[in-house]
Amino acid sequence: MQFGIFSVGDVTPDPTTGHEPTEHERIKAMVTIARKAEEVGLDVFATGEHHNPPFVPSSPTTMLGYVAAKTDRLILSTSTTLITTNDPVKIAEDFAMLQHIADGRVDLMMGRGNTGPVYPWFGQDIRQGIPLAIENYALLHRLWREDVVDWQGKFRTPLQGFTSTPRPLDDVPPFVWHGSIRSPEIAEQAAYYGDGFFANNIFWPVGHFQRLIELYRRRFEHYGHGTAEQAIVGLGGQVFMRKNSQDAIREFRPYFDNAPVYGHGPSLEDFMAQTPLTVGSPQQVIERTLEFRDYFGDYQRQLFLMDHAGLPLKTVLEQLDLLGEEVVPVLRKEFAALRAPGVPDAPTHASLKATRELVTS
Amino acid sequence: MRIAVVTAGLSNPSSTRVLADELAAATRRRLGGAVEVDVIELREHAHALVDNLLAGFPNAALKHAIEQVGSADGLIAVTPIFTASYNALFKAFFDVLDKDAIVGLPVLIGATGGSERHSLALDHALRPLFGYLRAVVVPTGVYAASADFGARGGDTAGLAVRIERAADEFAALIRADLRKPLDDPYADVVPFEALLNNAG
């Protein structure tokens, strides 16, 4: 099982001090956080993609390319890559390039984005969100698997004899996750291709995501990629820890109360009861995260949201120390012991390459 | 058979609740003893409604109320008229419903106010709201002003007649049972080939 962190890349003032980092500080902080993720033994760093303030990560492969040079083991990923408004040709090129730079330590998560105005900035229309996600990914999927592509669709100019360069490293396309918080169509899409499905469950109650993940698993089996239990599932999580749980709650409460997404709404206690947010001791985080398996079955990737709502870099780095030293080693052991036989790990470049060699030999 | 009653009165006791209860009782007399009535006092969900607007999901109690409305055979919806329209609590509840949650559901609308001058709020505010949600609103809406509850010079018989007429229409619509079951997008998935053909 893979453990990692995902970042939204928001620039948010620290509500306890009023300090607002510059874009430069925030971008450098994200890079520091990514490097820290490897240092503390995590497997994955994923950056979001946004094209409007107060968010900084508009150019994920630029950032991930730098992180690739500064790390050795870490898988570089996204949360998410906008399959609706990016040209699939450019996604194919950018992430194949990143694969070469990073020696294969790359996967990515497709998402539609949720901001209406961003679509026209890139010549698209949010009302076509699902059809864009379906068509653009169908093209991307071919560009990484066919050396020469003839193609015609609704949303971009046709391609005639087009070769996307560089070709994927070792002719192994990056593994793709499809992220969704509510669309059954995206679960169906992930199942059809046998790709991963990432349910970013951090803001919504568990029952909703059980239905979405159950749909993905059922259709994964339907399309012949394996049993429902073997489908590749990723989940989000959101935690804040101190040795003493009361200290964690006291310290995190002002960040929660003023957070851009849910601030000034439900109480911290209500939100913890209703969503995966866990504010408490490392042991509480371990217990809560293990419960995800009870709700959703064996899964392959757990990403935590750690750097948001104006938390200072120093605090985030302390959180990563706790995550890497006290939480993840226990989770690795416990999840491995619980996992049903026959449930695979998340695909990596190495595993996909080995499978490919097996098939072609 | 089950009727949901949504009442947005703010005081306790509330004349809005009194009207809601009378509408429910009149409906029950027509449909017989097996009718269950779930009363949802929005005041009890006031904070949860704002939390839902901000966080995007309901707490457990509000979720239960939303499900009671969505799965009912008929809905009685009653609000006090504030500033020429339904009050904010009433609107907040219908704002957090899924847009398809009450498609085809028979709805009996009622409102209360200090004077008769606001009675058209039923037709310029409540009726369009339920029109958007594609619910089926009965022709008679029931408005009750202070005078209808027995103030000096009031005509309480008029209110009773309107309640009975509205309940007649509402019960007939419920008996007709015209509501189609909702699609469940997580159970009845659109196959990928169909999605692809639609896109390409």
Contacts between the chains, C-beta under 8 A, distances in Angstrom:
chain1	res1	chain2	res2	distance
A	130	B	195	7.3
A	130	B	199	7.9
A	131	B	195	7.9
A	131	B	198	6.1
A	131	B	199	4.1
A	132	B	199	7.6
A	134	B	195	5.0
A	134	B	196	5.9
A	134	B	198	7.5
A	134	B	199	4.0
A	134	B	200	8.0
A	135	B	196	7.7
A	135	B	199	3.9
A	135	B	200	5.6
A	138	B	196	6.3
A	138	B	199	7.3
A	138	B	200	7.1
A	153	B	199	7.4
A	153	B	200	5.4
A	154	B	199	6.7
A	154	B	200	6.6
A	184	B	185	4.6
A	184	B	186	5.4
A	184	B	189	5.6
A	184	B	190	7.7
A	185	B	190	6.5
A	185	B	195	5.8
A	187	B	189	7.8
A	188	B	189	5.2
A	188	B	190	6.8
A	188	B	191	7.3
A	188	B	192	5.3
A	188	B	195	6.7
A	189	B	192	6.3
A	189	B	195	7.0
A	191	B	192	7.6
A	192	B	192	3.8
A	203	B	55	7.1
A	203	B	56	6.4
A	203	B	57	7.6
A	204	B	56	6.9
A	204	B	57	5.2
A	205	B	57	5.7
A	208	B	57	7.6
A	211	B	186	4.4
A	212	B	186	6.7
A	214	B	186	7.5
A	215	B	186	5.1
A	215	B	187	8.0
A	215	B	189	6.1
A	219	B	189	6.4
A	223	B	192	7.8
A	261	B	55	8.0
A	262	B	54	6.5
A	262	B	55	4.7
A	263	B	54	7.9
A	264	B	54	6.4
A	265	B	50	7.1
A	265	B	51	4.7
A	265	B	53	7.8
A	265	B	54	3.2
A	265	B	55	4.5
A	266	B	51	4.3
A	266	B	54	7.5
A	266	B	55	5.3
A	266	B	59	7.3
A	270	B	51	7.1
A	270	B	59	6.3
A	271	B	55	7.1
A	274	B	57	7.1
A	274	B	59	6.3
A	274	B	60	7.6
